[in-house]
Amino acid sequence: MIYSEQQYKILEQQLQKMKKENELKDKEIKNLKKQNKNQQEVIHDLDRNDYRGQCETLKLENEELKKKLKIYEEKFEISRINLGKDSSNSCKPSSTNGFKKVVQNNRVKSNRKPGREKGHKRSAPTVTTTPDEVIKVSKVATCSCGCKTVEKEEVSRDLISLEVIVHTTQYTGKKTVCPCCNKEYQPKFPNNVKSIINYDEDIKSLIVYLNSYCNVPNQKTTEILGLLSNGKIKVCQGTVGSTMAQFSKKSKLTLQKMKREILKEPVINEDETPITVNGKIMSTIGVFTNRISIVEAFENRKLESFKEMGILDRYIGTVCHDHNSIHKLFLQSKQAECNFHILRYCKAEYEIHKWESIKSFMNYLLELRDKVDNLKLLGRTAFSEVEYEQAKKEYLKLLDAWDKEFLDKADKDKVQYYQSVKALKARLREYVDDHLRFLTDFRIDFTNNLAERGLRKIKTKLKIAGGFRNLKFAGFYCDAISIIDTCKKQNINIFETIKNIFIGKKKIFNFAY
């Protein structure tokens, strides 16, 4: 075959092109052979040093570290949340809030003048009608303009002073001795004159009031008595303790009567608070009504302590408390839970998650409280069965909405992060009747504030003194607080009541209802 010159050129160009492609492929083959050789060396090195096994181990370690990191991130988030909790959104006492936050004044300014409004009862003190001394003062006879003044009405003003009179009665008598056996006899002193120096019921009553209700320490109590008497009354600190012990012993009969009366009440409020006794944490249990207060100190707040108190294990009415599981063991009584605690827990969860279902639930509880207050003014004593069932149905409906929002918005990977809100929802659903118990009887409070106020004195005592020397002294303090607080609730003279107990008077309180 004979090619033309033009065809020959085309074939020559194709040949050159194929040679170049061949050269490129040869280079690529050399590179691939080199890479293959390197890979074989790497494979040989991996097989020799077991890098493959190490890689699998590192992968497993990496997975474990990721799991641990996730757990620590959840714990960090929970700790961050706990740091934001205070007495307004948890059960923490107000003393743990740290520096007091500045409260913004959101009140709208009114046009009313400051001071007492017209029609309101005057709260200022008035002059006495039985003064000990009357001194006549001169009148202003001439006006500044030169005219003589005319008498209009008599005006009186009181100047009150305090006069402490120390009266010492000394009893004297002859010692006698038997001439046969030489046995000596003391004179027949009265029962309240047993020691060399004795104090009457007035001074003892003042010691009990100062040392218990006023939380004045023993040393300061002796200083106050010395100050009032110009140094004539020199009471030692041991006398203060023995006086408290004597009062506790003499008040046992009165306290027993108070316990019997409190068992007749339809509703009682109960709470506990820890106390420090000789460096150990112990407990006080308090039972309160609008007329009676009973507080006792125990080593712990277990079931045995409640039985030893002798009230809750015998009570058959309704007990309002702060979700203490021990109350479930007292089957003879009904339980009412404090809703203020629930609102604080709900507030804490709302601040964390910002779920509208929580806010709706809180608003509904407050609406029920306001509705009860309005019905009380109308003379109602309880919700009807139909009204209660409707309220309960709405309560559970709002919890269902909370559950739905929880399923929609909760991160399933953060288990610990949602444990508190899950526990709160379960508690609200399980104890729905206890939380709505205040609807069935308007004598039941929405909160357990009555018991918390009753135990506030003990918390103040702990802040001042730090604790008690032993459990006996804690018991003496609680007995005095119970008597004095009951006096205040019944508008009875505290000083006279303490004095009557020292004297031995049996009828102290009037428990006729």
QUIPEJO-V587807 format. One record per run of one state. SS is the DSSP state (a for helix, b for strand, c for the rest). FROM is the first residue (numbers start at 1). LEN is the number of residues. If there is no record, write none. Layout:
ss={SS	SS}
from={FROM	FROM}
len={LEN	LEN}
This chain:
ss={c	a	c	a	c	a	c	b	c	b	c	b	c	b	c	a	c	a	c	a	c	a	c	b	c	b	c	b	c	a	c	b	c	a	c	b	c	a	c	a	c	a	c	a	c	a	c	a	c	a	c	b	c	a	c	a	c}
from={1	5	50	51	84	94	98	142	143	148	149	176	178	184	186	201	214	218	229	237	251	252	263	267	278	280	289	293	299	303	310	318	322	325	330	334	338	339	354	356	378	385	410	416	431	432	436	437	441	449	466	468	469	471	490	494	504}
len={4	45	1	33	10	4	44	1	5	1	27	2	6	2	15	13	4	11	8	14	1	11	4	11	2	9	4	6	4	7	8	4	3	5	4	4	1	15	2	22	7	25	6	15	1	4	1	4	8	17	2	1	2	19	4	10	10}
